[in-house]
């Protein structure tokens, strides 16, 4: 049948409503067949990226804690070494003063 004959028989509004119904069906079918599966794939990919980001964040926190512990141990070691040097210097000073006093006593 010819388009003009269909419009003449059923009327323009009815023919356009059928065309609009087909257009809506075509769009719905296209979305459900092509777009929804891709959106689902993207959703799973997004979940995977979020999980990897969380794991990386947790790793960064653990690494920062380890660095803080190492820095704290270095500071403690430095304080211990400084105390040992100070104690050694005091003992050497004490020995030097006792040697000087023993030399002064011999004169």
C-alpha positions, 0 to 999 in steps of 0.5 A: 500500500502507498503511504498516501492511501494509508493516510487517506484510509486511517487519517494522519494522526493515527498513522503518525501514532503508529509510527511514533509507537514503532519509533519508541519500540525501536529506541527501547529495543536498542537501549535494552540490546546494546546500551544496558549490557555495556552499562553493566560492563562499565558498572563492574569495571567501576567497582573494580577500579574503586576496589583497587583504589581502596587497596592502594589507599590501604597500602599507602597508609601501611607504608606511611606507618612503616616510614614513621616507625623507621624515622622514630627508630632513627631518632631514638638511635640518634638520641642513644648515640648522642647520650653515649658520646656525651657519656664517653666525653664526660668520662674522658674529661674526668680521666683528663682532669684526674691525670692533670691532678695527678701530674700537679700532685707530682710537681 
